[in-house]
């Protein structure tokens, strides 16, 4: 059986932390943002907002928001900060996360790399919440939590596709939970 195109994309998609300096076409950026806006949300409330950052100085500053794990911001040509609106839905974290993933899948379909940079619950070098640095840097109101930042750019690293034979099928339980050794 031939592997469907979408499944092949899932096998080939990886978090990319090194990007070329080549700018992203405006039409591709629009499609990536449109994917976020099209994402499903609980009761169609859409409790998210997005801040697009393309300025190199801003991306460099954002790369310092956490002790580790924000290195992809240094070489990204664009980042989208995913902000939640808790007053709109009790499912704001999940809904914002789905929107972030939709952007990553759209980027991959366009041949653009991406990486999730977790912000919620993370801290910078001085133990200041990473979210506060991001909010200050981009003028995001304090009452709107930053869930993550997704970095984007053309890939400057090669990663092998996932080997389907190495998938952890023991983590799938059919019908009921089974503790098998």
Rosetta silent file (secondary structure, phi, psi, omega in degrees, C-alpha in Angstrom):
SEQUENCE: XXXXXXXXXXXXXXXXXXXXXXXXXXXXXXXXXXXXXXXXXXXXXXXXXXXXXXXXXXXXXXXXXXXXXXXXXXXXXXXXXXXXXXXXXXXXXXXXXXXXXXXXXXXXXXXXXXXXXXXXXXXXXXXXXXXXXXXXXXXXXXXXXXXXXXXXXXXXXXXXXXXXXXXXXXXXXXXXXXXXX
SCORE:     score description
SCORE:     0.000 S_00000001
   1 L     0.000  133.765  178.456    0.000    0.000    0.000 S_00000001
   2 L   -72.883  143.885  179.009    1.306    3.435   -0.914 S_00000001
   3 L   -78.114  124.257  178.349    1.786    5.867    1.954 S_00000001
   4 L   -59.388  149.145 -175.565   -0.727    8.742    1.684 S_00000001
   5 H   -55.721  -44.676 -179.169    0.872   12.164    1.136 S_00000001
   6 H   -62.839  -42.327  179.740   -0.291   13.604    4.471 S_00000001
   7 H   -65.469  -39.065  176.839    1.068   10.593    6.393 S_00000001
   8 H   -60.391  -41.391  177.862    4.390   10.857    4.551 S_00000001
   9 H   -61.151  -40.372  178.113    4.539   14.510    5.635 S_00000001
  10 H   -63.484  -38.805  178.593    3.985   13.449    9.260 S_00000001
  11 H   -67.434  -31.641 -175.597    6.838   10.959    9.005 S_00000001
  12 H   -91.476  -19.363 -177.172    9.154   13.604    7.538 S_00000001
  13 L   -72.075  132.825  175.692    8.195   16.555    9.775 S_00000001
  14 L  -138.716  161.965  170.861   10.625   17.421   12.580 S_00000001
  15 E   -70.603  128.119 -178.858   11.253   20.384   14.832 S_00000001
  16 L  -109.797  129.243 -177.444   13.732   22.574   12.969 S_00000001
  17 L  -115.150   -4.022  178.505   16.048   24.809   14.966 S_00000001
  18 L  -128.154  126.036 -176.412   18.346   26.059   12.191 S_00000001
  19 E  -124.783  156.639  171.981   17.047   28.122    9.305 S_00000001
  20 L   -79.143  173.377  179.138   18.464   29.824    6.235 S_00000001
  21 L   -89.219   -0.829 -177.952   18.139   33.604    5.881 S_00000001
  22 L   -61.569  126.282  179.832   15.844   33.271    2.846 S_00000001
  23 L   -68.550  155.499  178.414   12.642   35.259    3.453 S_00000001
  24 L   -87.545  137.121  176.297    9.264   33.556    3.351 S_00000001
  25 L   -61.214  141.381 -179.423    6.907   34.532    0.511 S_00000001
  26 H   -56.276  -37.494  179.668    4.007   36.703    1.695 S_00000001
  27 H   -64.797  -36.327  178.179    1.502   34.216    0.233 S_00000001
  28 H   -70.263  -40.811  177.116    3.017   31.394    2.312 S_00000001
  29 H   -59.613  -43.557  179.456    2.940   33.514    5.476 S_00000001
  30 H   -60.975  -42.852  179.328   -0.735   34.240    4.794 S_00000001
  31 H   -63.871  -39.028  178.625   -1.478   30.506    4.387 S_00000001
  32 H   -62.851  -45.977  179.673    0.309   29.715    7.665 S_00000001
  33 H   -68.568  -36.530  177.339   -1.703   32.360    9.514 S_00000001
  34 H   -62.697  -37.350  177.735   -4.894   31.271    7.778 S_00000001
  35 H   -59.830  -40.556  177.609   -4.290   27.726    9.041 S_00000001
  36 H   -64.069  -44.429 -178.060   -4.280   29.085   12.600 S_00000001
  37 H   -68.941  -23.379  177.751   -7.464   31.037   11.999 S_00000001
  38 H   -86.014   -8.829 -173.298   -9.122   27.939   10.501 S_00000001
  39 L   -65.183  145.949  178.914   -8.240   25.721   13.458 S_00000001
  40 L   -71.272  151.403  175.418  -11.085   24.174   15.411 S_00000001
  41 L  -144.737  158.176 -179.813  -11.813   25.395   18.920 S_00000001
  42 H   -57.360  124.606  179.306  -14.216   24.442   21.689 S_00000001
  43 H    57.210   22.031 -178.733  -17.666   25.802   20.828 S_00000001
  44 H    53.586   34.993 -178.514  -16.008   27.769   17.972 S_00000001
  45 L   -78.654  -30.421 -179.846  -15.020   30.467   20.471 S_00000001
  46 L    55.550   62.842 -175.720  -11.502   30.900   19.001 S_00000001
  47 L   -85.345   53.607 -178.746   -9.869   32.093   22.252 S_00000001
  48 E  -142.494  159.257  171.795   -6.530   32.985   20.683 S_00000001
  49 E  -140.260  161.718 -175.059   -4.626   35.827   19.119 S_00000001
  50 E  -133.935  135.104  175.984   -1.355   35.790   17.188 S_00000001
  51 E  -115.963  120.343 -179.903    1.565   38.214   17.096 S_00000001
  52 E   -92.450  127.889  177.849    3.852   37.901   14.075 S_00000001
  53 E  -120.341  126.314  178.789    7.493   38.863   14.654 S_00000001
  54 L  -127.172  -14.488 -179.203    9.922   39.223   11.742 S_00000001
  55 L   -69.522  127.198 -175.904   12.367   41.871   12.993 S_00000001
  56 H   -59.727  -38.559  179.697   15.772   40.246   13.665 S_00000001
  57 H   -65.472  -38.792  178.056   16.380   42.338   16.799 S_00000001
  58 H   -67.315  -44.458  178.635   13.005   41.294   18.216 S_00000001
  59 H   -61.326  -40.073  178.019   13.626   37.619   17.380 S_00000001
  60 H   -62.308  -44.629  179.723   17.059   37.848   19.063 S_00000001
  61 H   -64.367  -43.050  178.981   15.502   39.352   22.201 S_00000001
  62 H   -61.995  -29.093 -179.056   12.772   36.708   22.253 S_00000001
  63 L   -66.419  -12.589  179.765   15.478   34.010   22.064 S_00000001
  64 L   -99.243    6.937 -174.360   16.549   35.027   25.587 S_00000001
  65 L   -70.833  -18.687 -178.727   13.114   34.541   27.154 S_00000001
  66 L  -131.652  159.193  176.875   14.003   31.077   28.515 S_00000001
  67 L   -62.011  -44.495  178.807   17.061   29.397   29.986 S_00000001
  68 L  -143.555  163.564  171.960   17.035   26.808   27.194 S_00000001
  69 L    91.641    5.534  179.866   14.894   25.792   24.257 S_00000001
  70 L  -115.240   14.163 -175.262   14.495   29.120   22.456 S_00000001
  71 L   -61.403  -29.787 -178.140   17.554   28.865   20.192 S_00000001
  72 H   -63.479  -20.408  178.077   15.441   28.459   17.044 S_00000001
  73 H   -67.665  -25.451 -177.617   14.363   32.107   17.423 S_00000001
  74 H   -67.394  -34.575 -177.065   17.919   33.247   16.625 S_00000001
  75 H  -108.312   -5.971  179.983   17.872   31.961   13.054 S_00000001
  76 L   -63.856  147.764  173.965   14.133   32.067   12.325 S_00000001
  77 L   -93.830  -14.672  177.707   12.949   34.529    9.701 S_00000001
  78 E  -155.437  148.253  172.734    9.532   34.694   11.348 S_00000001
  79 E  -137.196  146.589  175.099    7.912   33.693   14.607 S_00000001
  80 E  -118.385  119.903  177.305    4.269   33.627   15.616 S_00000001
  81 E   -87.807  124.399 -177.899    3.510   34.181   19.286 S_00000001
  82 E   -98.603  115.119 -175.291    0.369   32.293   20.274 S_00000001
  83 E  -111.867  139.888 -178.921   -1.608   34.202   22.891 S_00000001
  84 E  -106.627  157.590  177.464   -4.672   32.874   24.703 S_00000001
  85 L  -120.120   86.087 -173.849   -7.814   34.600   25.938 S_00000001
  86 H   -58.581  -29.497 -177.567   -8.788   32.721   29.144 S_00000001
  87 H   -70.322  -14.461 -178.118  -11.944   34.750   29.718 S_00000001
  88 H   -88.600  -26.445 -175.820  -13.422   33.391   26.475 S_00000001
  89 L  -163.140  143.859  174.587  -13.108   29.662   27.172 S_00000001
  90 L   -76.666   -5.913  179.037  -11.932   27.200   29.786 S_00000001
  91 L  -104.082   24.643 -174.146  -10.324   25.303   26.892 S_00000001
  92 H   -61.445  -36.478  179.707   -8.023   28.189   25.887 S_00000001
  93 H   -66.091  -47.624 -179.623   -4.767   26.223   26.298 S_00000001
  94 H   -63.315  -45.232 -178.460   -5.991   23.342   24.167 S_00000001
  95 H   -63.898  -43.070  178.466   -7.506   25.630   21.535 S_00000001
  96 H   -65.408  -36.731  179.444   -4.362   27.770   21.267 S_00000001
  97 H   -66.465  -40.395  177.789   -2.239   24.614   21.046 S_00000001
  98 H   -62.523  -43.732  179.003   -4.328   23.242   18.194 S_00000001
  99 H   -61.055  -40.497  178.551   -3.934   26.549   16.311 S_00000001
 100 H   -62.521  -45.156  179.863   -0.157   26.410   16.834 S_00000001
 101 H   -65.481  -37.486  178.371    0.027   22.866   15.474 S_00000001
 102 H   -60.414  -39.016  176.839   -2.128   23.770   12.466 S_00000001
 103 H   -63.285  -41.321 -179.724    0.434   26.453   11.560 S_00000001
 104 H   -64.313  -41.729  179.565    3.245   23.905   11.839 S_00000001
 105 H   -66.952  -40.193  178.293    1.462   21.422    9.585 S_00000001
 106 H   -64.012  -42.344  178.913    0.692   24.118    7.001 S_00000001
 107 H   -59.780  -46.928 -179.691    4.328   25.243    7.065 S_00000001
 108 H   -59.491  -41.828  179.101    5.554   21.685    6.515 S_00000001
 109 H   -62.478  -24.642  179.009    3.175   21.268    3.572 S_00000001
 110 L   -93.092    1.519 -178.191    4.799   24.384    2.064 S_00000001
 111 L    79.999   20.955 -179.054    8.346   23.064    2.618 S_00000001
 112 L  -108.265  134.041  178.590    8.918   25.478    5.520 S_00000001
 113 E   -81.468  159.967  178.068   10.429   24.317    8.800 S_00000001
 114 E  -152.929  163.411  176.035    9.041   25.180   12.220 S_00000001
 115 E  -150.352  135.003  176.088    9.667   24.639   15.906 S_00000001
 116 E   -81.139  126.267  173.672    7.433   24.927   18.968 S_00000001
 117 E  -113.599  107.907 -178.698    8.998   27.048   21.734 S_00000001
 118 E   -67.802  131.066  178.101    7.081   26.435   24.968 S_00000001
 119 L  -114.939  -47.073 -179.159    6.480   29.651   26.933 S_00000001
 120 L   -56.502  127.183  177.631    3.686   28.870   29.412 S_00000001
 121 L    78.420    8.571 -179.936    5.219   27.643   32.658 S_00000001
 122 L  -109.843  161.512 -174.409    8.826   28.349   31.603 S_00000001
 123 E  -132.615  151.999  177.909   11.374   30.744   33.109 S_00000001
 124 L   -85.684 -177.102 -176.443   14.266   32.884   31.954 S_00000001
 125 L   -58.998  -32.250 -179.909   17.834   33.015   33.273 S_00000001
 126 L   -95.368   18.202 -179.343   16.819   35.333   36.135 S_00000001
 127 L    64.412   17.167  172.478   13.836   33.109   37.042 S_00000001
 128 L   -79.515  139.407  177.328   11.415   35.657   35.564 S_00000001
 129 E   -55.477  132.504 -179.882    8.488   33.950   33.818 S_00000001
 130 H   -56.443  -36.924 -179.695    9.276   33.664   30.099 S_00000001
 131 H   -57.458  -38.814 -178.871    5.772   34.903   29.370 S_00000001
 132 H   -64.621  -41.335  178.207    6.525   38.273   31.037 S_00000001
 133 H   -63.530  -43.470 -179.869    9.549   38.917   28.820 S_00000001
 134 H   -64.422  -44.589  179.269    7.540   38.034   25.710 S_00000001
 135 H   -60.050  -45.452 -179.648    4.624   40.210   26.814 S_00000001
 136 H   -64.900  -43.267 -177.849    6.927   43.181   27.504 S_00000001
 137 H   -61.969  -36.721 -172.936    8.846   42.747   24.255 S_00000001
 138 H  -111.861    4.076  178.636    5.697   42.697   22.102 S_00000001
 139 L    70.829   28.378  179.977    3.276   44.826   24.124 S_00000001
 140 L   -80.656  130.328  179.606    0.969   41.905   24.928 S_00000001
 141 L   -57.062  145.259 -177.600   -1.443   42.686   27.798 S_00000001
 142 L   -60.552  -28.705 -176.402   -0.613   40.973   31.118 S_00000001
 143 L   -81.164   -0.638  179.594   -4.013   39.267   31.323 S_00000001
 144 L  -110.840  105.615 -178.216   -3.371   37.329   28.083 S_00000001
 145 L   -68.041  143.126  174.527   -1.093   34.325   28.639 S_00000001
 146 E   -91.989  120.550 -178.389    1.486   33.405   26.027 S_00000001
 147 E   -83.947  -49.186 -176.872    1.206   29.688   25.310 S_00000001
 148 E  -161.940  171.507  170.001    4.065   29.251   22.856 S_00000001
 149 E  -124.352  132.423  175.076    6.061   30.755   20.034 S_00000001
 150 E  -106.694  123.368  177.762    6.298   28.927   16.715 S_00000001
 151 E   -92.625  151.031 -178.163    9.424   29.696   14.709 S_00000001
 152 E  -139.317  150.901  174.108    9.474   29.472   10.906 S_00000001
 153 E   168.114  170.958  175.766   12.007   29.479    8.097 S_00000001
 154 L   -75.017  137.412 -173.336   13.536   27.404    5.354 S_00000001
 155 E   -63.398  133.585  174.339   15.354   24.410    6.825 S_00000001
 156 L  -121.691   33.080  175.025   19.107   24.629    7.278 S_00000001
 157 L  -154.592  151.917 -178.569   19.426   21.141    8.735 S_00000001
 158 L  -112.825  128.928  178.721   18.579   17.686    7.459 S_00000001
 159 L  -124.041  140.127  178.770   16.643   15.241    9.596 S_00000001
 160 L   -74.487  146.360  175.166   15.807   11.648    8.686 S_00000001
 161 L   -60.619  155.099  176.017   12.150   10.642    8.438 S_00000001
 162 L   -67.638  137.758  175.974   10.713    8.738   11.382 S_00000001
 163 L   -84.351  113.870 -178.150   10.959    4.978   10.959 S_00000001
 164 H   -58.135  -23.502  178.847    7.377    3.667   11.308 S_00000001
 165 H   -68.335  -17.680 -177.361    8.817    0.417   12.678 S_00000001
 166 H  -100.151    8.416  176.942    9.987    2.343   15.758 S_00000001
 167 L   -66.628  146.726 -174.943    6.589    3.773   16.684 S_00000001
 168 L   -89.843   71.967 -177.979    5.556    2.968   20.253 S_00000001
 169 H   -63.659  -19.435  177.704    2.444    0.920   19.555 S_00000001
 170 H   -66.813  -11.373  177.826    2.536   -0.382   23.132 S_00000001
 171 H   -88.764    0.910  178.447    1.186    3.050   24.113 S_00000001
 172 L  -104.169  126.198 -179.723   -2.061    2.350   22.227 S_00000001
 173 L  -117.330  123.871 -178.237   -4.772    0.562   24.205 S_00000001
 174 L  -100.725  124.213  176.080   -7.779   -0.809   22.323 S_00000001
 175 L    85.899  -49.361  177.811  -11.038   -1.137   24.221 S_00000001
 176 L  -162.135  165.746  178.819   -9.528   -0.661   27.662 S_00000001
 177 L   -65.032  135.709  177.794   -6.239   -0.026   29.431 S_00000001
 178 L  -130.237  130.710  175.276   -3.904   -2.995   29.477 S_00000001
 179 L   -98.761   87.189 -179.100   -0.777   -3.348   31.589 S_00000001
 180 L  -103.180  139.670 -179.397    1.234   -5.658   29.407 S_00000001
 181 L   -93.656    0.000    0.000    4.883   -6.421   30.110 S_00000001
